[in-house]
């Protein structure tokens, strides 16, 4: 596979590696981006890829809680300006309210919103505001108590990051603290058992190759991997992370101390996982000049 400058740039942007290191990694892995990332990490030349940082879509995430059920909904727009529009915010709030009564995003699109479906309401709003919009996704959390939190709220109940925490037991204030922790720490799963096995295996392989670079015996390497995987789990799982409010405790221990158990969580950030379409500035100017 031809190693293009665009491919090298993408790998550099993703990993922070130098140009020559990025090119060598792609050459060694025949242009496979994920394998190249792992190659760089094995050589200690890059950190884990932060795909969640490639955020481009605008809009809002709204949260709503009714009884023991909470929902988070993402509605996208083309520009951040629309996210500040009062009419758009009111529509998103209504959509979140309707989401509490359904189970998935398809049902939400067909849910009634004042005589029209959510999908029809979106279509009308597109015509009114003059910008494309979409109902991207929704997620739910259920428990004895569900706590919601919005980081840097644009208005009440909505902003760029929405969090839900479902608890077993009565919330005494710990729920909001854990929700704030989730917004900041961005855990990948609740516990070890909830992590994608392929992701765990990939991380183990990278750590194993890193350990072998040290030249130590296999028996020593095995012990090193056990310790490094334990550290990995403590970094990416909510229950294993050090609690931001009290780093001497894990989130699991802090919840237990407060008399509750964390059953599940949702962290939804506007545009995560959507790649930004980049355009060369000179080409953009030329296009504008052509009308």
ABEGO torsion letter per residue (X at the ends): XBBBAAAAAAAAAAAGBBAAAAAAAAAAAGGBAAAAAAAAAAAGABBBBBAAABBABBEBBBBBBBEABBBBBBBBBABAAAAABAAAAAAAAAAAAAAAABABAAAAAABBBGGBBAAAAAAAAAAAAGBBBBBABBBBBBBABBBBBBBGBABBGBBABBBBBBBBEBBAGAAAAAAAAAAAAGBABABAAABBAAAAAAAAAAAAAAAAAAGBBAAAAAAAAAAAAAAAAAAABAAABBBAABAABBAAAAAAAAGBBBABBBBBBBGBGBBBBBBBAAAAAAAAAAX
